Amino acid sequence: MIVDDAKNSNFICCKFSFMKLKLPPLFIFLVFGSLMYLLAEFLPVGYFDFFGRPYLIILLLFLAVVISCIALIQFYRARTTINPKKPSKASLLVTNGIYKYSRNPMYLGLLLILLGWGLWLANAFNVLLAAGFVSYMNTYQIKPEESSLADLFGKEYKHYCMAVRRWF
């Protein structure tokens, strides 16, 4: 494993020899969503409810859709790839708009949907699975993407990584 640490601890590029960009993020999202459902079904001890829970679910889902759509539109306008399995095909580094606040707004959208799903299922332990999703995505998707983008865009990408956080 090769690690390139910049001043900002948010930027760590790793080159993995295993699991690197093998599974599509949408598949991983569905796996974690299914695990959340199974956890809520078979571990009812974590049940919770609070005033405003339905409104928070709607807010999380709304934010997820808006953030993801803006991110996709920006990639479409820049005419660069949205294929997460082939970041080396990127033709342009998108750093404006929503990408000024998050380097991975599409993955952030998936996380917000998982958090809304966890609230809908009303099992507090689902937060652990959402954290597992973040950990998995960081390790097996985002860091390999960062490595490819650093190779492709060099210092421009490293400066971007120091200026903008990985998730939000």
C-alpha positions in Angstrom: 0.0 0.0 0.0 1.4 3.4 -1.0 0.2 6.4 1.1 0.6 10.0 0.0 -0.2 12.3 3.0 -0.8 16.0 2.3 -1.0 18.6 5.1 -4.7 18.1 5.4 -5.7 14.8 6.9 -8.7 14.6 4.6 -6.4 13.8 1.7 -5.0 10.3 1.7 -4.4 8.5 -1.6 -4.1 4.8 -1.3 -3.4 2.2 -4.0 -5.0 -1.1 -3.1 -4.3 -4.4 -4.8 -7.6 -5.9 -3.8 -11.3 -4.8 -4.0 -10.2 -1.6 -5.9 -13.4 -0.3 -7.5 -14.8 -3.8 -8.0 -18.3 -3.3 -6.8 -20.5 -0.5 -8.0 -21.5 2.0 -5.3 -25.2 1.5 -6.0 -24.8 -2.2 -5.3 -23.0 -1.4 -2.0 -25.8 1.0 -1.1 -28.4 -1.7 -1.7 -26.5 -4.2 0.4 -26.3 -1.8 3.3 -29.9 -0.8 2.9 -30.9 -4.5 3.0 -28.7 -5.1 6.1 -30.5 -2.2 7.7 -33.8 -3.7 7.0 -32.7 -7.1 8.4 -31.3 -5.5 11.5 -34.6 -3.7 12.1 -36.6 -6.9 11.6 -34.5 -9.2 13.7 -33.1 -6.8 16.4 -36.2 -4.9 17.6 -34.5 -3.9 20.8 -33.1 -0.7 19.2 -36.6 0.7 18.4 -36.9 4.5 18.8 -39.3 7.2 17.9 -39.4 11.0 18.4 -41.5 14.0 17.5 -40.7 15.1 14.0 -39.2 11.9 12.8 -41.3 11.8 9.6 -40.3 15.4 8.8 -36.6 14.6 9.3 -37.0 11.6 7.0 -38.5 13.8 4.3 -35.8 16.4 4.8 -33.0 13.8 4.4 -34.5 12.3 1.3 -35.1 15.8 -0.2 -31.5 16.8 0.4 -30.3 13.5 -1.0 -32.2 14.0 -4.2 -31.2 17.7 -4.6 -27.5 17.1 -3.9 -27.3 14.0 -6.1 -29.2 15.7 -9.0 -27.0 18.8 -8.8 -23.9 16.7 -8.8 -25.0 14.6 -11.8 -26.0 17.7 -13.7 -22.6 19.3 -13.1 -20.9 16.2 -14.4 -23.2 16.1 -17.4 -22.5 19.8 -18.2 -18.8 19.2 -17.8 -19.0 16.2 -20.2 -17.0 14.0 -17.9 -17.7 10.4 -16.8 -19.9 9.5 -13.9 -18.7 5.9 -14.0 -17.4 5.2 -10.5 -15.5 2.1 -11.7 -13.4 4.1 -14.2 -12.3 7.4 -12.7 -9.3 7.5 -15.0 -11.8 8.3 -17.8 -12.5 11.7 -16.3 -12.0 14.4 -18.8 -12.3 17.4 -16.4 -11.9 18.1 -12.7 -15.2 19.5 -11.5 -14.5 21.8 -8.5 -17.3 24.4 -8.7 -21.0 24.4 -7.5 -21.7 21.6 -5.1 -18.2 20.3 -5.5 -17.0 23.4 -3.5 -18.5 21.8 -0.5 -18.1 18.0 -1.0 -15.7 16.0 -3.1 -18.3 13.2 -3.2 -21.8 14.6 -3.3 -23.2 11.6 -5.1 -22.0 9.3 -2.3 -23.3 11.9 0.2 -26.7 11.6 -1.4 -26.6 7.8 -1.0 -25.6 8.2 2.7 -28.5 10.6 3.3 -30.9 8.1 1.8 -29.5 5.4 4.1 -29.9 7.7 7.1 -33.5 8.4 6.1 -34.2 4.7 5.6 -32.7 4.0 9.0 -35.0 6.6 10.6 -38.0 5.1 8.7 -37.0 1.6 10.1 -36.7 3.3 13.6 -33.9 1.1 14.8 -31.0 3.1 16.5 -28.5 0.4 15.6 -28.9 1.3 11.9 -26.6 4.3 12.5 -23.8 1.7 12.9 -24.5 0.3 9.4 -24.6 3.9 7.9 -21.2 4.4 9.5 -20.1 1.1 8.0 -21.3 2.3 4.6 -19.1 5.4 5.0 -16.1 3.3 6.0 -16.5 0.9 3.1 -16.9 3.7 0.6 -13.9 5.5 1.9 -11.7 2.4 1.8 -12.8 0.6 -1.3 -14.3 3.3 -3.5 -13.2 6.9 -2.7 -9.5 6.3 -1.9 -8.9 4.4 -5.1 -10.8 7.1 -7.0 -8.7 9.7 -5.3 -5.5 7.9 -6.4 -6.7 7.7 -10.0 -7.7 11.4 -10.0 -4.4 12.4 -8.4 -2.5 10.6 -11.1 -4.7 12.2 -13.8 -4.9 15.8 -12.5 -1.8 16.0 -10.3 -1.3 19.1 -8.1 -4.6 20.6 -9.1 -6.4 17.6 -7.6 -4.2 17.6 -4.5 -5.0 21.3 -3.9 -8.6 20.6 -4.4 -8.5 17.8 -1.8 -6.9 20.1 0.7 -9.5 22.8 0.2 -12.7 20.6 0.1 -13.7 17.8 2.5 -14.4 14.3 1.3 -18.0 14.1 2.4 -19.2 17.5 3.6 
